[in-house]
Amino acid sequence: MDPISLAVGAALLGAGFLAGRLGRHRPVAAPPPVTPLCGCGHTLSQHDTESNTCYAELRRDTYDKRGRWSGHNWVPCTCRQYVGPRPVDEVFVPRVLPPGD
């Protein structure tokens, strides 16, 4: 084999390798589903539909009289009304069941 054909073969191999590396399609990951949240960080399912108050609980740190951390305490969420996005069926169609009477 002559050195010219070896160099041409190496150049073709290198060009094919570079074309494969630069032209490959990377899989595009689907974005995670977006969960609509209220300003308090809770979903619509954790809010009462009648009064719009939040019935979820939050974990707060508790401290003793000396200021040392003593654990966690669960307190009710202070959210007064759901301010996140509403489902489309609630905007355009009023609820039929249960009857209001």
Secondary structure, 3 states (H helix, E strand, C coil): CCHHHHHHHHHHHHHHHHHHHHCCCCCCCCCCCCCCCCCCCCCHHHECCCCCCECCEEEEEEECCCCCEEEEEEEECCCCCCCCCCCHHHHHCCCCCCCCC
